[in-house]
Amino acid sequence: MRILSKINSINLTSLFTVALLLGSASLGAVVLVIPAVPAHAVTPNTFQQCDIFSATVNGQIDWYRPNVCPGIPSTVTFQATLCAGTPSPIISGTCTPVYPGNAMTGMALDYAECALGAGNPCLYATGFNSNSVYVFDNTGAYLGTCGAPGAFSTDVESADVVPGFSGGPSIFFGQADGTTNIYQFPLPCNSSSTLTHAYTVCTGELLCPSTGGNYRGSDWIDMSANLCDIFYTSEGTLINDFNVCTSTQAPTFATGLTGFSAYAHKFLPDGSVIVADTSQVVHVSNTGTTINTCDSASPGITGNLISPTGVAFSMDILPGAAAYAMGSQLTNQIDYMTIAHCDAGQTTPDFSFVDACPNTPGFCDVQGVAIYGEPTPSQESPTPGTMTGGGNFNVPFVLTHGFEVNCVANQGHSNLEIQWASGSNTYDFKMTGLLTAVCFQNPTLGSSSPPTAHFNTWEGTGTGKLNGVGGYTFFASFTDQGQPAAGKDISTIIVWDPSHTVVLSITAVLKDGVQQAHDH
């Protein structure tokens, strides 16, 4: 949504500068770059699907890349340390944070802004001790804060990006102490952004006797697929529910969790919830009953809050929604496990690694995990729909596309094919999997009528093959601003190879063809 509103303000006749990126002998790629990149420029390392971020202490986040995506890796490779200060990112060196000693905890990614590249807000990270939220672009460069420094009450702990929120693209934050309110800010968010709304939620047994089993604030939050109900945990035995569309406390979703203190939790596409619960991971069904517990014998989980030597604390979901990654506080171990193995009660992880905090001298403590491409329902459309289309673009080389994509990644069949030429070489990209998808109405663009649909924009990410070779990933955005589509509808398509080198990147207006939104 933010991609297209920014593009809409540009003179489209001056958009196109073509550069040839020279890669392997087998693949040259025509890339549409805005603005032109000098031939000698070094392409920076950027976030890619399945990259995992480990939030630690002293304003730092360690960035790792798994050898398998999606799925359970067998190794991870350190990429850099993100520093809420200078320098950032750091391959090897020392971070000078803007707030020394600050623990980084919850994180959230805004994929629409990530796709715009360097200099745009991509990763948001909560600063627990500083009462601030820090912002990084997709190279790991530090951009500043979301809201003014210290804009939060006390101990801001978690974040959730909701691009399709009815009140406009938003990011929500949970707070462990102080007012314990859930805060809402607009997207994209920078130091000039101001609080949109503060939601007073039920926290603490004394304040909310009807929800006994809460011991703190709106610690860890996650938006449900209806884009209204935010589930939150309060370091107790419950999963609570607050409706931000009506500003009302909803009935408690789950009670009697057995792990002493429930912390980070994530929705799965079927509405169930996976929870880091002190001494174990718990999978809770979409009706609030426990399916099973798992990961309880992990070397990373060696105690509870009474004997805190290793606590299941942070959580995120891998692209494809078939596995999770859980961060253990104090032992710094990050566990991977498939949902199927968790449901079977497996007590040890499928794979784990320890974040050694290579650029953090002294004390190291993993306080949060985030995965690039996480398929959370808040990033997806709560209502069904599809967008279909095909045609060619007003660019100075041959490029055509055809697609039928769903508004919800795990529902129905989706396909996307892109073909282009570079000199005598031709390229054919075919989608093999849709990992995330969202449909929404962008008010800065034209209506989708006729016929009228509830949205005019589709955005998604996924996997694919180029000329029959797998391991590629993509981001795409398509608009429907009414028919005829030629000369109006805008598309953004970015394709990365297995090493995350860009092989195609365009933002262009449709020359011939159609892009059409459907409510079915």
WOURNOR-V241850 format. One record per backbone hydrogen bond with DSSP energy under -1.0 kcal/mol. CO is the residue of the C=O (numbers start at 1). NH is the residue of the N-H. E is the energy in kcal/mol with one decimal. If there is no record, write none. Layout:
co->(CO & CO)
nh->(NH & NH)
e->(E & E)
This chain:
co->(1 & 2 & 3 & 4 & 7 & 11 & 12 & 17 & 19 & 21 & 24 & 29 & 31 & 38 & 48 & 51 & 52 & 53 & 54 & 55 & 55 & 56 & 59 & 60 & 61 & 62 & 63 & 63 & 64 & 65 & 75 & 77 & 80 & 81 & 82 & 83 & 84 & 86 & 90 & 96 & 99 & 102 & 103 & 106 & 108 & 110 & 111 & 113 & 114 & 117 & 122 & 123 & 124 & 125 & 126 & 127 & 127 & 131 & 132 & 133 & 134 & 135 & 136 & 136 & 137 & 138 & 141 & 144 & 148 & 154 & 155 & 157 & 158 & 160 & 162 & 162 & 165 & 169 & 170 & 171 & 172 & 173 & 174 & 174 & 175 & 177 & 182 & 183 & 184 & 184 & 185 & 190 & 190 & 197 & 199 & 204 & 208 & 209 & 213 & 214 & 220 & 222 & 224 & 228 & 229 & 230 & 231 & 232 & 233 & 234 & 234 & 236 & 237 & 239 & 239 & 240 & 241 & 242 & 243 & 243 & 248 & 254 & 259 & 262 & 264 & 266 & 268 & 272 & 273 & 274 & 275 & 276 & 277 & 278 & 280 & 281 & 282 & 283 & 283 & 284 & 285 & 289 & 292 & 294 & 295 & 298 & 307 & 310 & 311 & 312 & 313 & 314 & 316 & 318 & 322 & 323 & 324 & 325 & 326 & 327 & 327 & 328 & 329 & 332 & 333 & 334 & 335 & 336 & 336 & 337 & 338 & 339 & 340 & 341 & 342 & 346 & 347 & 351 & 353 & 357 & 368 & 370 & 371 & 372 & 374 & 376 & 377 & 385 & 386 & 387 & 388 & 389 & 390 & 391 & 392 & 392 & 393 & 398 & 399 & 400 & 401 & 402 & 403 & 404 & 405 & 407 & 408 & 415 & 416 & 417 & 418 & 419 & 420 & 422 & 425 & 427 & 428 & 429 & 430 & 433 & 436 & 438 & 440 & 440 & 442 & 456 & 457 & 458 & 459 & 460 & 461 & 461 & 462 & 463 & 463 & 464 & 465 & 466 & 469 & 472 & 473 & 474 & 475 & 476 & 477 & 478 & 485 & 485 & 489 & 490 & 491 & 492 & 493 & 494 & 495 & 495 & 496 & 497 & 501 & 504 & 505 & 506 & 508 & 509 & 510 & 512 & 514 & 516 & 518)
nh->(5 & 6 & 7 & 8 & 10 & 14 & 15 & 33 & 31 & 29 & 27 & 21 & 19 & 41 & 51 & 372 & 64 & 370 & 62 & 367 & 368 & 104 & 84 & 56 & 82 & 54 & 79 & 80 & 52 & 77 & 67 & 65 & 63 & 90 & 61 & 85 & 98 & 96 & 81 & 86 & 102 & 59 & 128 & 126 & 124 & 114 & 115 & 116 & 117 & 120 & 110 & 136 & 108 & 134 & 105 & 131 & 132 & 152 & 127 & 146 & 125 & 143 & 122 & 123 & 140 & 47 & 137 & 135 & 151 & 177 & 176 & 106 & 174 & 172 & 165 & 170 & 168 & 187 & 162 & 185 & 160 & 183 & 157 & 158 & 218 & 180 & 199 & 173 & 196 & 197 & 171 & 147 & 193 & 184 & 182 & 208 & 211 & 212 & 237 & 205 & 233 & 231 & 227 & 244 & 224 & 242 & 222 & 240 & 220 & 215 & 216 & 262 & 257 & 253 & 254 & 232 & 250 & 230 & 247 & 248 & 243 & 239 & 261 & 235 & 276 & 274 & 271 & 268 & 284 & 266 & 282 & 263 & 279 & 312 & 277 & 294 & 275 & 291 & 292 & 273 & 288 & 285 & 283 & 281 & 298 & 301 & 309 & 303 & 329 & 278 & 264 & 327 & 325 & 321 & 339 & 318 & 337 & 316 & 335 & 313 & 314 & 332 & 311 & 355 & 328 & 353 & 326 & 350 & 351 & 324 & 342 & 343 & 344 & 346 & 345 & 295 & 297 & 336 & 334 & 360 & 55 & 53 & 374 & 50 & 376 & 379 & 380 & 407 & 518 & 405 & 516 & 403 & 514 & 401 & 511 & 512 & 395 & 421 & 393 & 419 & 391 & 417 & 389 & 415 & 387 & 381 & 411 & 404 & 431 & 402 & 429 & 400 & 427 & 425 & 422 & 420 & 467 & 418 & 465 & 463 & 461 & 459 & 456 & 457 & 445 & 480 & 440 & 478 & 438 & 476 & 435 & 436 & 474 & 432 & 433 & 472 & 430 & 469 & 466 & 464 & 496 & 462 & 494 & 460 & 492 & 458 & 488 & 489 & 510 & 479 & 508 & 477 & 506 & 475 & 503 & 504 & 473 & 500 & 497 & 495 & 32 & 493 & 491 & 394 & 487 & 392 & 390 & 388 & 386)
e->(-1.8 & -1.8 & -2.3 & -2.4 & -2.0 & -2.2 & -1.3 & -2.0 & -2.0 & -1.4 & -1.4 & -1.8 & -1.9 & -1.9 & -2.2 & -2.7 & -2.8 & -1.6 & -2.8 & -3.5 & -1.1 & -3.1 & -2.9 & -2.8 & -3.6 & -3.0 & -3.4 & -1.2 & -2.1 & -2.5 & -1.8 & -2.2 & -2.8 & -2.5 & -2.1 & -2.5 & -2.7 & -2.9 & -2.6 & -2.0 & -1.6 & -3.1 & -2.4 & -2.8 & -3.1 & -2.4 & -2.1 & -1.2 & -1.6 & -1.5 & -2.6 & -2.3 & -2.1 & -3.1 & -2.3 & -1.2 & -1.1 & -2.1 & -3.2 & -2.2 & -2.7 & -3.0 & -2.8 & -2.3 & -1.6 & -2.3 & -2.2 & -2.7 & -1.7 & -1.6 & -2.8 & -2.2 & -1.5 & -2.6 & -1.3 & -2.1 & -2.2 & -2.1 & -3.3 & -2.6 & -2.1 & -1.9 & -2.9 & -1.4 & -1.7 & -1.7 & -3.0 & -2.4 & -3.2 & -1.2 & -2.6 & -2.8 & -1.7 & -2.2 & -2.1 & -2.5 & -2.1 & -1.2 & -1.6 & -1.3 & -1.7 & -2.5 & -1.6 & -2.9 & -2.6 & -2.3 & -1.8 & -3.0 & -1.0 & -2.3 & -1.2 & -2.2 & -2.4 & -1.7 & -1.6 & -1.7 & -2.3 & -3.2 & -1.1 & -1.5 & -2.9 & -2.2 & -1.5 & -1.1 & -3.1 & -2.5 & -2.4 & -2.6 & -3.4 & -2.2 & -2.4 & -2.9 & -2.4 & -3.2 & -2.7 & -2.5 & -2.8 & -3.0 & -1.2 & -2.8 & -1.8 & -3.6 & -2.6 & -2.7 & -1.2 & -1.7 & -1.5 & -1.3 & -2.7 & -1.7 & -2.1 & -1.7 & -2.6 & -2.4 & -2.4 & -2.5 & -1.8 & -1.8 & -2.8 & -2.3 & -1.9 & -1.5 & -1.8 & -2.6 & -2.9 & -1.7 & -2.6 & -2.2 & -1.5 & -2.7 & -1.9 & -2.7 & -1.2 & -2.5 & -1.9 & -2.5 & -2.3 & -3.4 & -3.1 & -2.1 & -2.5 & -3.1 & -1.6 & -3.0 & -1.5 & -1.9 & -2.0 & -2.4 & -2.9 & -2.6 & -3.3 & -2.6 & -2.3 & -2.3 & -2.6 & -1.5 & -2.0 & -1.6 & -1.3 & -2.5 & -2.3 & -2.7 & -2.1 & -2.6 & -2.4 & -1.4 & -1.7 & -2.5 & -2.7 & -2.1 & -3.2 & -2.7 & -3.0 & -2.1 & -2.8 & -1.9 & -2.7 & -2.4 & -2.5 & -2.4 & -1.8 & -2.4 & -1.6 & -1.6 & -1.8 & -2.4 & -2.0 & -2.4 & -2.2 & -2.4 & -2.1 & -1.6 & -2.0 & -2.5 & -1.5 & -1.8 & -2.5 & -1.9 & -2.4 & -2.2 & -2.8 & -1.6 & -2.8 & -2.3 & -2.3 & -2.7 & -2.3 & -2.2 & -2.8 & -1.1 & -2.4 & -2.4 & -2.4 & -2.1 & -2.8 & -1.4 & -1.8 & -2.6 & -2.5 & -2.8 & -2.1 & -2.3 & -2.5 & -2.3 & -3.4 & -1.9 & -2.5 & -2.5 & -1.9)
